[in-house]
């Protein structure tokens, strides 16, 4: 069943016909594409609620790349190491100094250690409720709310509503679907757009069997939006032109309208090449792709950079590092590198080099994230691009051993996040106790992270979507230099 995008309901039988046809032509509903604000305002045929005021255009240049470390990364092994703690807490890795005095991170991330002036580490993330399951914890983190209702829209959907892009048709992209049982390992509400509806949901690209680190990667999502093929889409556009001629009596051609422009942009997106260009990593030099890393996380982050350059306002990236050579999911969810239970789920040692081991994951995070920050900085994009790196929770401070194999379980009381760009300086905010079990000072629940994100993107914190405020938190002003 096709769902009409918000604000697309017509005021006459004829307008309903052509707009319904538009959904078939461009697949707008399944793409989650909203009508650009400038065109909403210029089309007198749209109802008043579709022409509601939007945020100031001058702030719309800011973008966000939100990296979801799905599964819950071990904060005490990555960003908040405890070298003085007992061995059953601290693990085998050593901390190394960074470019910011007094700040240390895992030794497996030497590139990021040299770039810490560009990012801040929040070591006091916490859930106010003891949420130990993936979907609830992730839903709260992705909505910036504590005890978020099921219909709460995620950040990308809110930003798509408040900041519809004037350069691209889809302002909200999610790179790499959550494979497997999404009701267990991923918030089932991500793809729905919350109460805002599917037009504000993200456009999903990629999965574990079709991702840009693969030589035969195909952007099949746009083909599916076009129903069968780009050629078929063009045929439907030609048909729609005959259904709605709107001929100019002088020129003999259809009069150009805001709606015509929207329809044409939808067709361009589905048929390319311009709509597909931001996703085409073949346009990048081989050395750039190598620098990001020829693995899913690296190639997705490179794609994210291309997307924000093209005008996409919010890009979420599933922080999946791919499978280690000769391995598959090893008992875990295919897209969740950081759910490192160890022997408890047959995944292998958390400190090993397998698909669910830090020896595999951290070098790839180091390679990809450092390349993204470096690339954004060199291109002058970092000042207007917020980068967020966070999982839905942390992992138990005490190492657990099952079948002789080490792992850590879910831990919502204390975890870490990393923020960079959009005016954020280097350093550390907040602190955990001596073993990383609980927040020692400056707790940061999801609503505070959310307020900080909106503040960094220049969104007034008293903004609302519908009747609901976008946040109930206060931003962390100390992060901004």
C-alpha positions as a Markdown table, in Angstrom:
| # | Residue | x | y | z |
|---|---|---|---|---|
| 1 | Unk | 0.0 | 0.0 | 0.0 |
| 2 | Unk | 1.3 | 3.5 | -0.9 |
| 3 | Unk | 1.4 | 6.0 | 1.9 |
| 4 | Unk | 0.9 | 9.7 | 0.9 |
| 5 | Unk | 3.7 | 12.0 | 2.2 |
| 6 | Unk | 2.7 | 14.5 | 4.8 |
| 7 | Unk | 1.3 | 17.7 | 3.1 |
| 8 | Unk | 0.8 | 15.9 | -0.2 |
| 9 | Unk | -3.0 | 15.6 | 0.0 |
| 10 | Unk | -4.6 | 17.6 | -2.7 |
| 11 | Unk | -7.6 | 19.9 | -2.7 |
| 12 | Unk | -9.2 | 18.6 | -5.8 |
| 13 | Unk | -9.8 | 15.3 | -7.5 |
| 14 | Unk | -7.4 | 16.2 | -10.3 |
| 15 | Unk | -4.6 | 17.2 | -8.0 |
| 16 | Unk | -5.0 | 14.0 | -6.1 |
| 17 | Unk | -4.7 | 12.0 | -9.3 |
| 18 | Unk | -1.4 | 13.6 | -10.3 |
| 19 | Unk | 0.1 | 13.5 | -6.9 |
| 20 | Unk | -0.8 | 9.8 | -6.5 |
| 21 | Unk | 0.9 | 9.2 | -9.8 |
| 22 | Unk | 3.9 | 11.0 | -8.6 |
| 23 | Unk | 4.4 | 8.5 | -5.8 |
| 24 | Unk | 4.5 | 5.8 | -8.5 |
| 25 | Unk | 6.9 | 7.9 | -10.7 |
| 26 | Unk | 9.5 | 8.8 | -8.1 |
| 27 | Unk | 8.8 | 6.5 | -5.2 |
| 28 | Unk | 8.8 | 9.4 | -2.8 |
| 29 | Unk | 6.9 | 7.6 | -0.1 |
| 30 | Unk | 9.3 | 4.7 | 0.1 |
| 31 | Unk | 12.3 | 7.0 | -0.1 |
| 32 | Unk | 11.0 | 9.1 | 2.9 |
| 33 | Unk | 11.3 | 12.2 | 0.9 |
| 34 | Unk | 9.6 | 15.4 | 2.0 |
| 35 | Unk | 8.7 | 18.4 | -0.2 |
| 36 | Unk | 11.4 | 21.1 | -0.1 |
| 37 | Unk | 10.3 | 24.1 | 2.0 |
| 38 | Unk | 10.8 | 26.6 | -0.8 |
| 39 | Unk | 8.4 | 24.6 | -3.0 |
| 40 | Unk | 5.9 | 24.0 | -0.2 |
| 41 | Unk | 5.7 | 27.8 | 0.2 |
| 42 | Unk | 5.4 | 28.5 | -3.5 |
| 43 | Unk | 2.7 | 26.0 | -4.3 |
| 44 | Unk | -0.7 | 27.6 | -3.6 |
| 45 | Unk | -2.4 | 24.2 | -4.1 |
| 46 | Unk | -0.9 | 22.7 | -1.0 |
| 47 | Unk | -2.9 | 22.9 | 2.3 |
| 48 | Unk | -1.9 | 25.4 | 4.9 |
| 49 | Unk | -0.3 | 22.8 | 7.2 |
| 50 | Unk | 2.1 | 21.8 | 4.4 |
| 51 | Unk | 3.3 | 25.4 | 4.2 |
| 52 | Unk | 4.2 | 25.8 | 7.9 |
| 53 | Unk | 7.3 | 27.9 | 8.8 |
| 54 | Unk | 10.6 | 26.2 | 8.7 |
| 55 | Unk | 13.9 | 26.9 | 10.4 |
| 56 | Unk | 16.1 | 29.6 | 9.0 |
| 57 | Unk | 17.8 | 28.6 | 5.8 |
| 58 | Unk | 21.2 | 30.1 | 6.9 |
| 59 | Unk | 21.6 | 27.3 | 9.5 |
| 60 | Unk | 20.6 | 24.5 | 7.1 |
| 61 | Unk | 24.1 | 24.2 | 5.8 |
| 62 | Unk | 25.1 | 22.3 | 9.0 |
| 63 | Unk | 25.0 | 18.5 | 8.7 |
| 64 | Unk | 25.4 | 15.5 | 11.0 |
| 65 | Unk | 27.1 | 12.2 | 10.5 |
| 66 | Unk | 25.8 | 10.0 | 13.3 |
| 67 | Unk | 27.8 | 6.8 | 13.7 |
| 68 | Unk | 25.9 | 4.1 | 15.6 |
| 69 | Unk | 28.2 | 1.6 | 17.2 |
| 70 | Unk | 25.4 | -1.0 | 17.3 |
| 71 | Unk | 25.6 | -3.6 | 20.0 |
| 72 | Unk | 27.2 | -1.4 | 22.7 |
| 73 | Unk | 31.0 | -0.8 | 22.6 |
| 74 | Unk | 33.1 | -1.5 | 25.7 |
| 75 | Unk | 33.8 | 2.0 | 27.1 |
| 76 | Unk | 36.5 | 0.7 | 29.5 |
| 77 | Unk | 38.4 | -0.9 | 26.6 |
| 78 | Unk | 38.2 | 2.1 | 24.2 |
| 79 | Unk | 37.6 | 5.6 | 25.4 |
| 80 | Unk | 37.6 | 5.3 | 29.2 |
| 81 | Unk | 40.4 | 2.8 | 30.1 |
| 82 | Unk | 41.2 | 2.0 | 33.7 |
| 83 | Unk | 44.8 | 0.9 | 33.8 |
| 84 | Unk | 44.9 | 1.0 | 37.6 |
| 85 | Unk | 41.9 | -1.3 | 38.0 |
| 86 | Unk | 42.1 | -5.0 | 38.7 |
| 87 | Unk | 43.0 | -7.2 | 35.8 |
| 88 | Unk | 39.4 | -8.6 | 35.6 |
| 89 | Unk | 38.3 | -5.0 | 34.8 |
| 90 | Unk | 41.1 | -3.4 | 32.8 |
| 91 | Unk | 41.7 | -6.2 | 30.3 |
| 92 | Unk | 44.9 | -6.7 | 28.2 |
| 93 | Unk | 45.2 | -3.4 | 26.3 |
| 94 | Unk | 47.3 | -0.4 | 27.3 |
| 95 | Unk | 46.3 | 3.2 | 27.0 |
| 96 | Unk | 48.3 | 5.7 | 24.9 |
| 97 | Unk | 48.5 | 9.4 | 25.2 |
| 98 | Unk | 46.7 | 11.7 | 22.7 |
| 99 | Unk | 47.4 | 15.1 | 21.3 |
| 100 | Unk | 45.4 | 16.6 | 24.2 |
| 101 | Unk | 47.4 | 16.5 | 27.4 |
| 102 | Unk | 46.1 | 14.1 | 30.0 |
| 103 | Unk | 43.7 | 12.3 | 27.6 |
| 104 | Unk | 44.4 | 8.6 | 26.8 |
| 105 | Unk | 42.7 | 6.1 | 24.6 |
| 106 | Unk | 43.3 | 2.4 | 23.5 |
| 107 | Unk | 46.7 | 1.6 | 22.0 |
| 108 | Unk | 45.0 | 0.1 | 19.0 |
| 109 | Unk | 43.9 | 3.6 | 17.8 |
| 110 | Unk | 47.2 | 5.4 | 17.1 |
| 111 | Unk | 45.7 | 7.6 | 14.3 |
| 112 | Unk | 42.9 | 8.9 | 16.5 |
| 113 | Unk | 45.3 | 9.5 | 19.3 |
| 114 | Unk | 47.0 | 12.1 | 17.1 |
| 115 | Unk | 43.8 | 13.9 | 16.2 |
| 116 | Unk | 42.1 | 14.2 | 19.6 |
| 117 | Unk | 42.2 | 18.0 | 19.3 |
| 118 | Unk | 39.3 | 17.6 | 16.9 |
| 119 | Unk | 37.0 | 15.6 | 19.2 |
| 120 | Unk | 35.6 | 15.5 | 22.7 |
| 121 | Unk | 35.0 | 12.3 | 24.7 |
| 122 | Unk | 32.0 | 12.2 | 27.0 |
| 123 | Unk | 32.8 | 9.6 | 29.6 |
| 124 | Unk | 29.5 | 10.0 | 31.6 |
| 125 | Unk | 26.8 | 8.9 | 29.3 |
| 126 | Unk | 24.0 | 7.1 | 31.2 |
| 127 | Unk | 20.5 | 5.8 | 31.0 |
| 128 | Unk | 18.4 | 7.0 | 33.9 |
| 129 | Unk | 16.5 | 3.7 | 33.7 |
| 130 | Unk | 18.2 | 0.3 | 33.7 |
| 131 | Unk | 17.6 | -0.5 | 30.1 |
| 132 | Unk | 19.5 | -3.6 | 29.2 |
| 133 | Unk | 17.9 | -4.6 | 25.9 |
| 134 | Unk | 19.2 | -3.3 | 22.6 |
| 135 | Unk | 16.0 | -1.8 | 21.0 |
| 136 | Unk | 14.9 | 0.3 | 24.0 |
| 137 | Unk | 18.4 | 1.6 | 24.7 |
| 138 | Unk | 19.0 | 2.4 | 21.0 |
| 139 | Unk | 15.6 | 4.1 | 20.6 |
| 140 | Unk | 16.4 | 6.4 | 23.5 |
| 141 | Unk | 19.8 | 7.2 | 22.2 |
| 142 | Unk | 18.6 | 7.8 | 18.6 |
| 143 | Unk | 15.7 | 10.0 | 19.8 |
| 144 | Unk | 17.5 | 12.0 | 22.5 |
| 145 | Unk | 15.0 | 11.1 | 25.1 |
| 146 | Unk | 14.7 | 9.1 | 28.3 |
| 147 | Unk | 11.8 | 6.6 | 28.3 |
| 148 | Unk | 11.0 | 7.7 | 24.7 |
| 149 | Unk | 7.6 | 6.8 | 23.5 |
| 150 | Unk | 7.4 | 4.3 | 20.7 |
| 151 | Unk | 6.3 | 6.9 | 18.2 |
| 152 | Unk | 9.2 | 9.3 | 19.0 |
| 153 | Unk | 11.0 | 10.2 | 15.8 |
| 154 | Unk | 14.8 | 9.8 | 15.6 |
| 155 | Unk | 17.2 | 12.7 | 15.1 |
| 156 | Unk | 17.3 | 12.3 | 11.4 |
| 157 | Unk | 13.6 | 12.4 | 11.0 |
| 158 | Unk | 13.3 | 15.5 | 13.2 |
| 159 | Unk | 16.0 | 17.2 | 11.2 |
| 160 | Unk | 14.3 | 16.2 | 8.0 |
| 161 | Unk | 11.2 | 17.9 | 9.2 |
| 162 | Unk | 12.9 | 21.0 | 10.5 |
| 163 | Unk | 15.6 | 21.3 | 7.9 |
| 164 | Unk | 14.4 | 19.9 | 4.5 |
| 165 | Unk | 17.3 | 20.2 | 2.1 |
| 166 | Unk | 17.0 | 22.6 | -0.8 |
| 167 | Unk | 19.7 | 20.7 | -2.7 |
| 168 | Unk | 18.7 | 17.1 | -2.5 |
| 169 | Unk | 15.4 | 15.3 | -2.3 |
| 170 | Unk | 16.3 | 13.1 | 0.7 |
| 171 | Unk | 17.6 | 14.9 | 3.8 |
| 172 | Unk | 17.9 | 11.7 | 5.9 |
| 173 | Unk | 20.0 | 8.7 | 4.9 |
| 174 | Unk | 20.9 | 5.6 | 6.9 |
| 175 | Unk | 23.9 | 3.6 | 5.6 |
| 176 | Unk | 23.6 | -0.1 | 6.2 |
| 177 | Unk | 20.4 | -1.7 | 7.4 |
| 178 | Unk | 20.2 | -3.6 | 10.6 |
| 179 | Unk | 20.3 | -7.2 | 9.5 |
| 180 | Unk | 18.8 | -10.1 | 11.3 |
| 181 | Unk | 16.1 | -9.8 | 14.0 |
| 182 | Unk | 15.7 | -6.1 | 14.1 |
| 183 | Unk | 13.2 | -6.3 | 17.0 |
| 184 | Unk | 16.1 | -7.6 | 19.2 |
| 185 | Unk | 19.2 | -5.9 | 17.8 |
| 186 | Unk | 17.9 | -2.6 | 16.4 |
| 187 | Unk | 15.1 | -0.2 | 17.2 |
| 188 | Unk | 12.1 | -1.3 | 15.1 |
| 189 | Unk | 10.9 | 2.3 | 14.9 |
| 190 | Unk | 13.8 | 3.7 | 12.9 |
| 191 | Unk | 12.2 | 3.0 | 9.6 |
| 192 | Unk | 8.9 | 4.5 | 10.5 |
| 193 | Unk | 9.8 | 8.2 | 11.0 |
| 194 | Unk | 7.9 | 8.1 | 14.4 |
| 195 | Unk | 4.7 | 10.1 | 14.5 |
| 196 | Unk | 6.0 | 12.2 | 11.7 |
| 197 | Unk | 5.4 | 9.4 | 9.3 |
| 198 | Unk | 7.3 | 7.5 | 6.7 |
| 199 | Unk | 8.1 | 10.6 | 4.5 |
| 200 | Unk | 10.6 | 11.6 | 7.3 |
| 201 | Unk | 12.0 | 8.1 | 7.7 |
| 202 | Unk | 15.6 | 7.5 | 6.5 |
| 203 | Unk | 16.5 | 6.3 | 3.1 |
| 204 | Unk | 18.3 | 3.0 | 3.8 |
| 205 | Unk | 21.3 | 1.9 | 1.7 |
| 206 | Unk | 23.3 | -1.4 | 2.0 |
| 207 | Unk | 23.3 | -4.5 | 4.1 |
| 208 | Unk | 25.7 | -7.3 | 5.0 |
| 209 | Unk | 25.4 | -9.0 | 1.6 |
| 210 | Unk | 25.5 | -5.8 | -0.5 |
| 211 | Unk | 27.8 | -3.0 | 0.9 |
| 212 | Unk | 30.3 | -0.6 | -0.7 |
| 213 | Unk | 33.4 | -2.5 | 0.4 |
| 214 | Unk | 32.3 | -5.3 | -2.0 |
| 215 | Unk | 33.5 | -5.0 | -5.6 |
| 216 | Unk | 30.0 | -5.8 | -6.9 |
| 217 | Unk | 28.1 | -3.4 | -4.7 |
| 218 | Unk | 24.9 | -2.1 | -6.3 |
| 219 | Unk | 22.7 | 0.8 | -5.3 |
| 220 | Unk | 19.7 | -1.5 | -5.5 |
| 221 | Unk | 17.5 | 0.7 | -3.3 |
| 222 | Unk | 17.1 | 3.4 | -5.9 |
| 223 | Unk | 16.2 | 0.7 | -8.5 |
| 224 | Unk | 13.5 | -0.5 | -6.1 |
| 225 | Unk | 12.3 | 3.0 | -5.7 |
| 226 | Unk | 12.0 | 3.2 | -9.4 |
| 227 | Unk | 9.9 | 0.1 | -9.1 |
| 228 | Unk | 11.7 | -1.8 | -11.8 |
| 229 | Unk | 14.4 | 0.2 | -13.5 |
| 230 | Unk | 15.4 | 3.8 | -14.4 |
| 231 | Unk | 14.0 | 3.3 | -17.9 |
| 232 | Unk | 10.6 | 2.3 | -16.4 |
| 233 | Unk | 10.6 | 5.4 | -14.2 |
| 234 | Unk | 11.2 | 7.6 | -17.3 |
| 235 | Unk | 8.3 | 5.8 | -19.1 |
| 236 | Unk | 6.0 | 6.6 | -16.1 |
| 237 | Unk | 7.1 | 10.2 | -16.1 |
| 238 | Unk | 6.2 | 10.4 | -19.8 |
| 239 | Unk | 2.8 | 8.9 | -19.0 |
| 240 | Unk | 2.3 | 11.4 | -16.2 |
| 241 | Unk | 3.1 | 14.2 | -18.5 |
| 242 | Unk | 0.3 | 13.1 | -20.8 |
| 243 | Unk | -2.1 | 12.7 | -17.8 |
| 244 | Unk | -1.4 | 16.3 | -16.7 |
| 245 | Unk | -0.6 | 18.3 | -19.8 |
| 246 | Unk | -1.1 | 21.9 | -18.4 |
| 247 | Unk | -0.2 | 23.3 | -21.8 |
| 248 | Unk | 0.8 | 26.9 | -22.2 |
| 249 | Unk | -1.4 | 28.3 | -24.9 |
| 250 | Unk | 1.5 | 30.3 | -26.3 |
| 251 | Unk | 4.4 | 27.9 | -26.2 |
| 252 | Unk | 2.6 | 24.6 | -26.5 |
| 253 | Unk | 4.6 | 23.3 | -23.5 |
| 254 | Unk | 3.5 | 22.4 | -20.0 |
| 255 | Unk | 3.7 | 25.4 | -17.7 |
| 256 | Unk | 6.5 | 24.9 | -15.1 |
| 257 | Unk | 5.2 | 24.6 | -11.5 |
| 258 | Unk | 6.8 | 23.9 | -8.1 |
| 259 | Unk | 5.2 | 20.5 | -8.3 |
| 260 | Unk | 6.8 | 19.8 | -11.7 |
| 261 | Unk | 10.2 | 20.6 | -10.2 |
| 262 | Unk | 9.6 | 18.2 | -7.3 |
| 263 | Unk | 8.6 | 15.5 | -9.7 |
| 264 | Unk | 11.6 | 16.1 | -11.9 |
| 265 | Unk | 14.0 | 15.9 | -9.0 |
| 266 | Unk | 12.4 | 12.7 | -7.9 |
| 267 | Unk | 12.9 | 11.2 | -11.4 |
| 268 | Unk | 16.5 | 12.5 | -11.5 |
| 269 | Unk | 17.2 | 10.8 | -8.2 |
| 270 | Unk | 15.9 | 7.5 | -9.4 |
| 271 | Unk | 17.3 | 7.6 | -12.9 |
| 272 | Unk | 20.7 | 9.3 | -12.2 |
| 273 | Unk | 23.4 | 10.0 | -12.8 |
| 274 | Unk | 23.2 | 13.0 | -10.5 |
| 275 | Unk | 20.9 | 11.3 | -7.9 |
| 276 | Unk | 23.3 | 8.4 | -7.7 |
| 277 | Unk | 26.5 | 10.3 | -7.8 |
| 278 | Unk | 27.0 | 10.9 | -4.0 |
| 279 | Unk | 26.7 | 7.1 | -3.5 |
| 280 | Unk | 29.2 | 6.3 | -6.2 |
| 281 | Unk | 32.6 | 5.6 | -4.6 |
| 282 | Unk | 34.2 | 4.8 | -7.9 |
| 283 | Unk | 34.4 | 8.6 | -8.3 |
| 284 | Unk | 37.0 | 8.6 | -5.4 |
| 285 | Unk | 40.7 | 8.1 | -6.0 |
| 286 | Unk | 41.9 | 4.6 | -4.9 |
| 287 | Unk | 44.2 | 6.1 | -2.3 |
| 288 | Unk | 41.3 | 7.9 | -0.7 |
| 289 | Unk | 39.3 | 4.7 | -0.5 |
| 290 | Unk | 42.4 | 2.9 | 0.9 |
| 291 | Unk | 42.8 | 5.6 | 3.5 |
| 292 | Unk | 39.3 | 5.1 | 4.8 |
| 293 | Unk | 39.8 | 1.4 | 4.8 |
| 294 | Unk | 38.4 | -1.2 | 2.4 |
| 295 | Unk | 35.8 | -2.5 | 4.9 |
| 296 | Unk | 32.2 | -1.6 | 5.4 |
| 297 | Unk | 32.7 | 1.1 | 8.1 |
| 298 | Unk | 35.5 | 2.8 | 6.1 |
| 299 | Unk | 33.5 | 2.9 | 2.8 |
| 300 | Unk | 30.3 | 3.9 | 4.5 |
| 301 | Unk | 32.0 | 6.9 | 6.2 |
| 302 | Unk | 33.5 | 7.9 | 2.9 |
| 303 | Unk | 30.0 | 7.7 | 1.4 |
| 304 | Unk | 28.7 | 9.8 | 4.3 |
| 305 | Unk | 31.3 | 12.5 | 3.5 |
| 306 | Unk | 30.1 | 12.5 | -0.1 |
| 307 | Unk | 26.5 | 12.7 | 1.0 |
| 308 | Unk | 26.9 | 15.7 | 3.3 |
| 309 | Unk | 28.9 | 17.4 | 0.5 |
| 310 | Unk | 25.9 | 16.9 | -1.7 |
| 311 | Unk | 23.5 | 18.5 | 0.7 |
| 312 | Unk | 22.2 | 15.6 | 2.8 |
| 313 | Unk | 21.6 | 17.0 | 6.3 |
| 314 | Unk | 21.6 | 13.9 | 8.4 |
| 315 | Unk | 23.5 | 10.7 | 7.7 |
| 316 | Unk | 23.4 | 7.8 | 10.1 |
| 317 | Unk | 26.0 | 5.1 | 9.7 |
| 318 | Unk | 25.8 | 1.6 | 11.2 |
| 319 | Unk | 29.3 | 1.2 | 12.7 |
| 320 | Unk | 29.7 | -2.4 | 11.3 |
| 321 | Unk | 33.3 | -3.4 | 10.6 |
| 322 | Unk | 32.5 | -6.4 | 8.5 |
| 323 | Unk | 33.4 | -10.0 | 9.1 |
| 324 | Unk | 36.9 | -11.2 | 9.8 |
| 325 | Unk | 38.5 | -13.4 | 7.1 |
| 326 | Unk | 36.9 | -16.8 | 7.2 |
| 327 | Unk | 34.3 | -15.8 | 9.7 |
| 328 | Unk | 30.6 | -14.9 | 9.6 |
| 329 | Unk | 28.3 | -13.7 | 12.3 |
| 330 | Unk | 29.8 | -16.1 | 14.9 |
| 331 | Unk | 26.6 | -16.3 | 16.8 |
| 332 | Unk | 25.9 | -12.6 | 16.8 |
| 333 | Unk | 23.7 | -10.3 | 14.7 |
| 334 | Unk | 25.3 | -9.7 | 11.3 |
| 335 | Unk | 25.4 | -5.9 | 11.5 |
| 336 | Unk | 26.5 | -5.5 | 15.2 |
| 337 | Unk | 30.2 | -5.6 | 15.6 |
| 338 | Unk | 30.2 | -4.2 | 19.1 |
| 339 | Unk | 27.9 | -6.7 | 20.8 |
| 340 | Unk | 30.9 | -8.6 | 22.2 |
| 341 | Unk | 29.5 | -11.2 | 24.6 |
| 342 | Unk | 32.4 | -13.6 | 24.0 |
| 343 | Unk | 31.8 | -17.2 | 24.8 |
| 344 | Unk | 28.4 | -16.5 | 26.2 |
| 345 | Unk | 27.1 | -16.3 | 22.6 |
| 346 | Unk | 29.8 | -18.2 | 20.8 |
| 347 | Unk | 31.3 | -15.1 | 19.3 |
| 348 | Unk | 34.9 | -15.5 | 20.2 |
| 349 | Unk | 37.2 | -13.6 | 22.6 |
| 350 | Unk | 36.3 | -9.9 | 23.0 |
| 351 | Unk | 40.1 | -9.3 | 23.0 |
| 352 | Unk | 40.7 | -11.4 | 20.0 |
| 353 | Unk | 40.9 | -10.7 | 16.2 |
| 354 | Unk | 37.6 | -12.3 | 15.2 |
| 355 | Unk | 34.5 | -10.6 | 13.9 |
| 356 | Unk | 33.4 | -9.7 | 17.5 |
| 357 | Unk | 36.9 | -9.0 | 18.8 |
| 358 | Unk | 38.4 | -5.6 | 19.6 |
| 359 | Unk | 41.6 | -6.7 | 17.8 |
| 360 | Unk | 39.5 | -6.7 | 14.6 |
| 361 | Unk | 37.2 | -3.8 | 15.3 |
| 362 | Unk | 39.4 | -1.1 | 16.8 |
| 363 | Unk | 42.0 | -0.9 | 14.0 |
| 364 | Unk | 39.1 | -0.4 | 11.6 |
| 365 | Unk | 37.4 | 2.2 | 13.7 |
| 366 | Unk | 40.8 | 4.0 | 14.1 |
| 367 | Unk | 41.4 | 3.9 | 10.3 |
| 368 | Unk | 37.9 | 5.0 | 9.2 |
| 369 | Unk | 37.1 | 7.6 | 11.8 |
| 370 | Unk | 40.5 | 9.3 | 11.6 |
| 371 | Unk | 40.1 | 9.4 | 7.8 |
| 372 | Unk | 36.7 | 11.0 | 8.1 |
| 373 | Unk | 37.8 | 13.7 | 10.6 |
| 374 | Unk | 40.9 | 14.4 | 8.6 |
| 375 | Unk | 39.0 | 14.6 | 5.3 |
| 376 | Unk | 36.3 | 16.9 | 6.7 |
| 377 | Unk | 39.0 | 19.1 | 8.2 |
| 378 | Unk | 41.0 | 19.4 | 5.0 |
| 379 | Unk | 37.9 | 20.1 | 3.0 |
| 380 | Unk | 36.7 | 22.8 | 5.3 |
| 381 | Unk | 33.6 | 20.8 | 6.2 |
| 382 | Unk | 34.3 | 19.9 | 9.8 |
| 383 | Unk | 33.3 | 23.3 | 11.1 |
| 384 | Unk | 29.8 | 22.8 | 9.7 |
| 385 | Unk | 29.5 | 19.0 | 10.2 |
| 386 | Unk | 28.8 | 17.4 | 13.5 |
| 387 | Unk | 30.2 | 13.9 | 13.9 |
| 388 | Unk | 28.7 | 11.7 | 16.7 |
| 389 | Unk | 30.0 | 8.3 | 17.7 |
| 390 | Unk | 28.0 | 6.4 | 20.3 |
| 391 | Unk | 26.4 | 3.0 | 21.0 |
| 392 | Unk | 23.2 | 2.3 | 22.8 |
| 393 | Unk | 25.0 | 1.5 | 26.1 |
| 394 | Unk | 28.4 | 0.3 | 27.4 |
| 395 | Unk | 29.5 | -3.1 | 28.6 |
| 396 | Unk | 30.1 | -4.6 | 32.1 |
| 397 | Unk | 33.3 | -3.3 | 33.8 |
| 398 | Unk | 34.1 | -6.8 | 35.0 |
| 399 | Unk | 35.1 | -9.3 | 32.3 |
| 400 | Unk | 32.9 | -12.3 | 32.1 |
| 401 | Unk | 34.2 | -15.7 | 31.1 |
| 402 | Unk | 32.0 | -18.4 | 29.5 |
| 403 | Unk | 33.5 | -21.6 | 28.1 |
| 404 | Unk | 36.9 | -20.2 | 28.8 |
| 405 | Unk | 36.3 | -17.2 | 26.4 |
| 406 | Unk | 36.2 | -13.6 | 27.6 |
| 407 | Unk | 33.4 | -11.2 | 26.9 |
| 408 | Unk | 31.4 | -8.3 | 28.5 |
| 409 | Unk | 27.6 | -7.9 | 28.8 |
| 410 | Unk | 25.3 | -5.0 | 28.4 |
| 411 | Unk | 25.8 | -2.1 | 30.8 |
| 412 | Unk | 23.5 | 1.0 | 30.6 |
| 413 | Unk | 24.7 | 2.8 | 33.8 |
| 414 | Unk | 27.8 | 4.3 | 32.3 |
| 415 | Unk | 29.3 | 4.5 | 28.8 |
| 416 | Unk | 31.1 | 6.9 | 26.4 |
| 417 | Unk | 30.4 | 9.0 | 23.3 |
| 418 | Unk | 32.6 | 11.0 | 21.0 |
| 419 | Unk | 31.6 | 14.3 | 19.4 |
| 420 | Unk | 33.5 | 16.3 | 16.8 |
| 421 | Unk | 33.1 | 19.2 | 14.5 |
| 422 | Unk | 30.4 | 22.0 | 14.4 |
| 423 | Unk | 32.4 | 24.0 | 17.0 |
| 424 | Unk | 33.3 | 21.2 | 19.4 |
| 425 | Unk | 36.9 | 21.2 | 20.7 |
| 426 | Unk | 39.2 | 18.5 | 22.0 |
| 427 | Unk | 39.0 | 17.2 | 25.6 |
| 428 | Unk | 37.0 | 15.1 | 28.0 |
| 429 | Unk | 33.7 | 15.8 | 29.6 |
| 430 | Unk | 32.4 | 13.9 | 32.6 |
| 431 | Unk | 34.0 | 11.0 | 34.5 |
| 432 | Unk | 33.2 | 7.5 | 35.6 |
| 433 | Unk | 34.2 | 5.8 | 38.8 |
| 434 | Unk | 37.5 | 3.9 | 39.2 |
| 435 | Unk | 36.2 | 0.9 | 37.3 |
| 436 | Unk | 33.9 | 2.5 | 34.9 |
| 437 | Unk | 30.7 | 1.1 | 36.5 |
| 438 | Unk | 28.9 | 4.3 | 37.3 |
| 439 | Unk | 29.0 | 8.0 | 36.5 |
| 440 | Unk | 31.2 | 9.9 | 39.0 |
| 441 | Unk | 30.3 | 13.4 | 37.8 |
| 442 | Unk | 28.5 | 15.3 | 35.1 |
| 443 | Unk | 26.0 | 12.7 | 34.0 |
| 444 | Unk | 24.8 | 12.9 | 30.4 |
| 445 | Unk | 21.5 | 11.1 | 29.8 |
| 446 | Unk | 20.1 | 10.8 | 26.2 |
| 447 | Unk | 18.1 | 14.1 | 26.4 |
| 448 | Unk | 21.3 | 16.0 | 27.2 |
| 449 | Unk | 23.1 | 14.4 | 24.3 |
| 450 | Unk | 20.1 | 15.3 | 22.1 |
| 451 | Unk | 20.1 | 19.0 | 23.3 |
| 452 | Unk | 23.8 | 19.2 | 22.5 |
| 453 | Unk | 23.3 | 17.8 | 19.1 |
| 454 | Unk | 20.6 | 20.2 | 18.2 |
| 455 | Unk | 22.6 | 23.1 | 19.7 |
| 456 | Unk | 25.6 | 22.1 | 17.5 |
| 457 | Unk | 23.4 | 22.1 | 14.4 |
| 458 | Unk | 22.0 | 25.5 | 15.2 |
| 459 | Unk | 18.4 | 24.3 | 15.9 |
| 460 | Unk | 16.6 | 26.5 | 18.5 |
| 461 | Unk | 16.0 | 24.2 | 21.5 |
| 462 | Unk | 12.4 | 25.5 | 21.9 |
| 463 | Unk | 11.6 | 24.1 | 18.5 |
| 464 | Unk | 8.7 | 21.6 | 18.3 |
| 465 | Unk | 7.6 | 18.9 | 15.9 |
| 466 | Unk | 3.9 | 18.8 | 16.1 |
| 467 | Unk | 3.0 | 19.7 | 19.6 |
| 468 | Unk | 6.1 | 18.1 | 21.1 |
| 469 | Unk | 9.4 | 19.8 | 22.1 |
| 470 | Unk | 12.4 | 18.4 | 20.3 |
| 471 | Unk | 14.3 | 18.1 | 23.6 |
| 472 | Unk | 13.9 | 18.4 | 27.3 |
| 473 | Unk | 17.6 | 18.6 | 28.0 |
| 474 | Unk | 20.2 | 21.3 | 28.2 |
| 475 | Unk | 23.2 | 21.3 | 25.9 |
| 476 | Unk | 26.8 | 20.8 | 27.2 |
| 477 | Unk | 28.2 | 24.3 | 26.5 |
| 478 | Unk | 31.6 | 23.3 | 27.8 |
| 479 | Unk | 32.2 | 21.2 | 24.7 |
| 480 | Unk | 32.2 | 24.1 | 22.4 |
| 481 | Unk | 35.5 | 26.0 | 21.9 |
